[in-house]
Amino acid sequence: MQNRWKSKVFWVAVATNLITIGTLTGLWAEIGWDPNTVTQVIMLVINTAVTIFGLSNNPTNKNGY
């Protein structure tokens, strides 16, 4: 059984929700960050991660990704 607190997917989901909450509540604007810039940086990180996963994916390996 996998421990949820040690799961990378769990922590990415938590971080994504916190960033979204910060954007929707105007927190980023209050501390002086441009919300559009925060959104663009997050999209860049997600896009890069998905691209790396896609390039390193091996569909013929049943035990890995």
N, CA, C and O atoms as CSV, one atom per row, in Angstrom:
chain,resi,resn,atom,element,x,y,z
A,1,MET,N,N,0.839,-1.185,0.000
A,1,MET,CA,C,0.000,0.000,0.000
A,1,MET,C,C,0.883,1.248,0.000
A,1,MET,O,O,1.834,1.346,0.776
A,2,GLN,N,N,0.561,2.190,-0.872
A,2,GLN,CA,C,1.365,3.396,-1.014
A,2,GLN,C,C,0.922,4.454,-0.005
A,2,GLN,O,O,-0.271,4.662,0.219
A,3,ASN,N,N,1.896,5.106,0.591
A,3,ASN,CA,C,1.618,6.190,1.518
A,3,ASN,C,C,1.325,7.459,0.720
A,3,ASN,O,O,2.176,7.928,-0.036
A,4,ARG,N,N,0.142,8.005,0.885
A,4,ARG,CA,C,-0.259,9.178,0.112
A,4,ARG,C,C,0.620,10.389,0.394
A,4,ARG,O,O,0.858,11.197,-0.503
A,5,TRP,N,N,1.100,10.528,1.611
A,5,TRP,CA,C,1.914,11.685,1.974
A,5,TRP,C,C,3.270,11.673,1.281
A,5,TRP,O,O,3.917,12.715,1.174
A,6,LYS,N,N,3.707,10.513,0.809
A,6,LYS,CA,C,4.989,10.405,0.115
A,6,LYS,C,C,4.832,10.421,-1.406
A,6,LYS,O,O,5.823,10.336,-2.131
A,7,SER,N,N,3.612,10.528,-1.885
A,7,SER,CA,C,3.335,10.494,-3.316
A,7,SER,C,C,3.644,11.844,-3.964
A,7,SER,O,O,3.166,12.882,-3.505
A,8,LYS,N,N,4.441,11.827,-5.026
A,8,LYS,CA,C,4.764,13.061,-5.762
A,8,LYS,C,C,3.525,13.631,-6.439
A,8,LYS,O,O,3.353,14.848,-6.512
A,9,VAL,N,N,2.670,12.755,-6.929
A,9,VAL,CA,C,1.442,13.202,-7.595
A,9,VAL,C,C,0.554,13.962,-6.613
A,9,VAL,O,O,-0.035,14.981,-6.974
A,10,PHE,N,N,0.453,13.483,-5.388
A,10,PHE,CA,C,-0.343,14.150,-4.362
A,10,PHE,C,C,0.178,15.564,-4.117
A,10,PHE,O,O,-0.608,16.511,-4.070
A,11,TRP,N,N,1.494,15.716,-3.962
A,11,TRP,CA,C,2.066,17.026,-3.660
A,11,TRP,C,C,1.979,17.982,-4.848
A,11,TRP,O,O,1.844,19.190,-4.650
A,12,VAL,N,N,2.053,17.473,-6.070
A,12,VAL,CA,C,1.853,18.321,-7.245
A,12,VAL,C,C,0.414,18.824,-7.278
A,12,VAL,O,O,0.172,19.989,-7.593
A,13,ALA,N,N,-0.540,17.955,-6.955
A,13,ALA,CA,C,-1.946,18.369,-6.919
A,13,ALA,C,C,-2.184,19.418,-5.840
A,13,ALA,O,O,-2.918,20.380,-6.068
A,14,VAL,N,N,-1.576,19.248,-4.670
A,14,VAL,CA,C,-1.720,20.236,-3.594
A,14,VAL,C,C,-1.126,21.577,-4.026
A,14,VAL,O,O,-1.746,22.622,-3.830
A,15,ALA,N,N,0.063,21.551,-4.608
A,15,ALA,CA,C,0.706,22.793,-5.057
A,15,ALA,C,C,-0.126,23.491,-6.126
A,15,ALA,O,O,-0.263,24.714,-6.105
A,16,THR,N,N,-0.677,22.731,-7.052
A,16,THR,CA,C,-1.514,23.307,-8.102
A,16,THR,C,C,-2.750,23.973,-7.512
A,16,THR,O,O,-3.133,25.061,-7.941
A,17,ASN,N,N,-3.371,23.329,-6.538
A,17,ASN,CA,C,-4.548,23.923,-5.899
A,17,ASN,C,C,-4.189,25.190,-5.133
A,17,ASN,O,O,-4.946,26.160,-5.167
A,18,LEU,N,N,-3.059,25.204,-4.449
A,18,LEU,CA,C,-2.644,26.412,-3.725
A,18,LEU,C,C,-2.354,27.563,-4.686
A,18,LEU,O,O,-2.691,28.710,-4.394
A,19,ILE,N,N,-1.747,27.273,-5.800
A,19,ILE,CA,C,-1.480,28.313,-6.804
A,19,ILE,C,C,-2.782,28.851,-7.374
A,19,ILE,O,O,-2.926,30.057,-7.571
A,20,THR,N,N,-3.732,27.960,-7.641
A,20,THR,CA,C,-5.034,28.380,-8.159
A,20,THR,C,C,-5.783,29.237,-7.143
A,20,THR,O,O,-6.374,30.256,-7.500
A,21,ILE,N,N,-5.757,28.829,-5.890
A,21,ILE,CA,C,-6.412,29.614,-4.846
A,21,ILE,C,C,-5.770,30.993,-4.734
A,21,ILE,O,O,-6.470,31.995,-4.585
A,22,GLY,N,N,-4.442,31.050,-4.807
A,22,GLY,CA,C,-3.748,32.336,-4.767
A,22,GLY,C,C,-4.134,33.241,-5.927
A,22,GLY,O,O,-4.251,34.455,-5.762
A,23,THR,N,N,-4.333,32.649,-7.099
A,23,THR,CA,C,-4.736,33.424,-8.266
A,23,THR,C,C,-6.173,33.923,-8.136
A,23,THR,O,O,-6.454,35.091,-8.406
A,24,LEU,N,N,-7.082,33.040,-7.724
A,24,LEU,CA,C,-8.496,33.418,-7.638
A,24,LEU,C,C,-8.787,34.420,-6.532
A,24,LEU,O,O,-9.695,35.240,-6.670
A,25,THR,N,N,-8.037,34.370,-5.441
A,25,THR,CA,C,-8.285,35.283,-4.328
A,25,THR,C,C,-7.538,36.604,-4.461
A,25,THR,O,O,-7.748,37.521,-3.667
A,26,GLY,N,N,-6.669,36.703,-5.460
A,26,GLY,CA,C,-5.917,37.943,-5.645
A,26,GLY,C,C,-4.685,38.040,-4.760
A,26,GLY,O,O,-4.121,39.124,-4.610
A,27,LEU,N,N,-4.262,36.943,-4.180
A,27,LEU,CA,C,-3.100,36.940,-3.299
A,27,LEU,C,C,-1.840,37.370,-4.030
A,27,LEU,O,O,-1.038,38.127,-3.484
A,28,TRP,N,N,-1.655,36.900,-5.253
A,28,TRP,CA,C,-0.436,37.238,-6.003
A,28,TRP,C,C,-0.364,38.736,-6.277
A,28,TRP,O,O,0.719,39.320,-6.226
A,29,ALA,N,N,-1.482,39.355,-6.562
A,29,ALA,CA,C,-1.498,40.799,-6.809
A,29,ALA,C,C,-1.202,41.570,-5.520
A,29,ALA,O,O,-0.550,42.613,-5.557
A,30,GLU,N,N,-1.677,41.061,-4.387
A,30,GLU,CA,C,-1.432,41.724,-3.105
A,30,GLU,C,C,0.038,41.729,-2.715
A,30,GLU,O,O,0.523,42.695,-2.125
A,31,ILE,N,N,0.747,40.657,-3.042
A,31,ILE,CA,C,2.159,40.613,-2.666
A,31,ILE,C,C,3.060,41.166,-3.770
A,31,ILE,O,O,4.285,41.112,-3.659
A,32,GLY,N,N,2.459,41.695,-4.828
A,32,GLY,CA,C,3.220,42.377,-5.860
A,32,GLY,C,C,3.584,41.537,-7.068
A,32,GLY,O,O,4.368,41.977,-7.909
A,33,TRP,N,N,3.036,40.347,-7.173
A,33,TRP,CA,C,3.294,39.510,-8.339
A,33,TRP,C,C,2.167,39.669,-9.340
A,33,TRP,O,O,0.998,39.740,-8.959
A,34,ASP,N,N,2.505,39.724,-10.597
A,34,ASP,CA,C,1.503,39.817,-11.656
A,34,ASP,C,C,0.843,38.444,-11.829
A,34,ASP,O,O,1.534,37.471,-12.133
A,35,PRO,N,N,-0.472,38.346,-11.641
A,35,PRO,CA,C,-1.146,37.035,-11.763
A,35,PRO,C,C,-0.955,36.390,-13.127
A,35,PRO,O,O,-0.873,35.166,-13.228
A,36,ASN,N,N,-0.884,37.202,-14.180
A,36,ASN,CA,C,-0.678,36.635,-15.520
A,36,ASN,C,C,0.701,36.000,-15.639
A,36,ASN,O,O,0.853,34.958,-16.276
A,37,THR,N,N,1.699,36.620,-15.034
A,37,THR,CA,C,3.049,36.054,-15.062
A,37,THR,C,C,3.099,34.743,-14.283
A,37,THR,O,O,3.722,33.779,-14.729
A,38,VAL,N,N,2.445,34.703,-13.120
A,38,VAL,CA,C,2.404,33.467,-12.327
A,38,VAL,C,C,1.755,32.353,-13.144
A,38,VAL,O,O,2.258,31.230,-13.167
A,39,THR,N,N,0.659,32.651,-13.805
A,39,THR,CA,C,-0.042,31.664,-14.625
A,39,THR,C,C,0.845,31.184,-15.766
A,39,THR,O,O,0.895,29.986,-16.048
A,40,GLN,N,N,1.543,32.101,-16.423
A,40,GLN,CA,C,2.410,31.718,-17.538
A,40,GLN,C,C,3.575,30.846,-17.075
A,40,GLN,O,O,3.945,29.894,-17.761
A,41,VAL,N,N,4.147,31.158,-15.932
A,41,VAL,CA,C,5.249,30.353,-15.410
A,41,VAL,C,C,4.760,28.945,-15.069
A,41,VAL,O,O,5.429,27.961,-15.384
A,42,ILE,N,N,3.601,28.849,-14.430
A,42,ILE,CA,C,3.050,27.531,-14.086
A,42,ILE,C,C,2.754,26.728,-15.345
A,42,ILE,O,O,3.052,25.535,-15.399
A,43,MET,N,N,2.176,27.359,-16.351
A,43,MET,CA,C,1.895,26.661,-17.603
A,43,MET,C,C,3.182,26.206,-18.278
A,43,MET,O,O,3.217,25.127,-18.870
A,44,LEU,N,N,4.235,27.006,-18.198
A,44,LEU,CA,C,5.525,26.616,-18.756
A,44,LEU,C,C,6.072,25.378,-18.055
A,44,LEU,O,O,6.563,24.459,-18.711
A,45,VAL,N,N,5.990,25.348,-16.735
A,45,VAL,CA,C,6.481,24.200,-15.969
A,45,VAL,C,C,5.680,22.943,-16.308
A,45,VAL,O,O,6.257,21.878,-16.528
A,46,ILE,N,N,4.360,23.065,-16.350
A,46,ILE,CA,C,3.512,21.914,-16.668
A,46,ILE,C,C,3.771,21.428,-18.092
A,46,ILE,O,O,3.870,20.224,-18.331
A,47,ASN,N,N,3.879,22.354,-19.031
A,47,ASN,CA,C,4.132,21.997,-20.426
A,47,ASN,C,C,5.469,21.272,-20.561
A,47,ASN,O,O,5.570,20.278,-21.281
A,48,THR,N,N,6.484,21.765,-19.874
A,48,THR,CA,C,7.805,21.129,-19.923
A,48,THR,C,C,7.756,19.732,-19.325
A,48,THR,O,O,8.328,18.800,-19.890
A,49,ALA,N,N,7.081,19.572,-18.190
A,49,ALA,CA,C,6.983,18.261,-17.543
A,49,ALA,C,C,6.257,17.262,-18.432
A,49,ALA,O,O,6.683,16.112,-18.542
A,50,VAL,N,N,5.176,17.679,-19.061
A,50,VAL,CA,C,4.415,16.775,-19.933
A,50,VAL,C,C,5.244,16.411,-21.163
A,50,VAL,O,O,5.205,15.267,-21.617
A,51,THR,N,N,5.988,17.365,-21.701
A,51,THR,CA,C,6.838,17.094,-22.856
A,51,THR,C,C,7.932,16.092,-22.505
A,51,THR,O,O,8.186,15.156,-23.263
A,52,ILE,N,N,8.581,16.285,-21.358
A,52,ILE,CA,C,9.628,15.350,-20.933
A,52,ILE,C,C,9.035,13.958,-20.715
A,52,ILE,O,O,9.641,12.961,-21.108
A,53,PHE,N,N,7.872,13.882,-20.100
A,53,PHE,CA,C,7.225,12.593,-19.896
A,53,PHE,C,C,6.907,11.932,-21.234
A,53,PHE,O,O,7.112,10.730,-21.403
A,54,GLY,N,N,6.408,12.716,-22.177
A,54,GLY,CA,C,6.080,12.169,-23.493
A,54,GLY,C,C,7.295,11.663,-24.241
A,54,GLY,O,O,7.227,10.638,-24.919
A,55,LEU,N,N,8.406,12.370,-24.125
A,55,LEU,CA,C,9.621,11.951,-24.815
A,55,LEU,C,C,10.258,10.731,-24.157
A,55,LEU,O,O,10.868,9.911,-24.843
A,56,SER,N,N,10.127,10.600,-22.849
A,56,SER,CA,C,10.761,9.488,-22.152
A,56,SER,C,C,9.837,8.279,-22.002
A,56,SER,O,O,10.250,7.253,-21.461
A,57,ASN,N,N,8.613,8.384,-22.465
A,57,ASN,CA,C,7.648,7.302,-22.336
A,57,ASN,C,C,8.021,6.138,-23.258
A,57,ASN,O,O,8.361,6.344,-24.423
A,58,ASN,N,N,7.954,4.924,-22.731
A,58,ASN,CA,C,8.220,3.720,-23.504
A,58,ASN,C,C,6.993,2.818,-23.415
A,58,ASN,O,O,6.856,2.077,-22.441
A,59,PRO,N,N,6.101,2.857,-24.394
A,59,PRO,CA,C,4.862,2.074,-24.305
A,59,PRO,C,C,5.063,0.567,-24.402
A,59,PRO,O,O,4.134,-0.196,-24.136
A,60,THR,N,N,6.268,0.125,-24.780
A,60,THR,CA,C,6.497,-1.321,-24.875
A,60,THR,C,C,6.930,-1.921,-23.555
A,60,THR,O,O,7.002,-3.144,-23.437
A,61,ASN,N,N,7.222,-1.096,-22.550
A,61,ASN,CA,C,7.651,-1.571,-21.239
A,61,ASN,C,C,6.441,-1.611,-20.309
A,61,ASN,O,O,5.887,-0.566,-19.968
A,62,LYS,N,N,6.032,-2.798,-19.901
A,62,LYS,CA,C,4.843,-2.928,-19.053
A,62,LYS,C,C,5.111,-2.563,-17.605
A,62,LYS,O,O,4.172,-2.239,-16.878
A,63,ASN,N,N,6.356,-2.604,-17.161
A,63,ASN,CA,C,6.681,-2.333,-15.762
A,63,ASN,C,C,7.070,-0.888,-15.491
A,63,ASN,O,O,7.109,-0.485,-14.328
A,64,GLY,N,N,7.350,-0.120,-16.479
A,64,GLY,CA,C,7.766,1.275,-16.290
A,64,GLY,C,C,6.814,2.214,-16.989
A,64,GLY,O,O,5.674,1.866,-17.296
A,65,TYR,N,N,7.286,3.363,-17.222
A,65,TYR,CA,C,6.458,4.320,-17.957
A,65,TYR,C,C,7.074,4.545,-19.298
A,65,TYR,O,O,6.546,5.319,-20.097
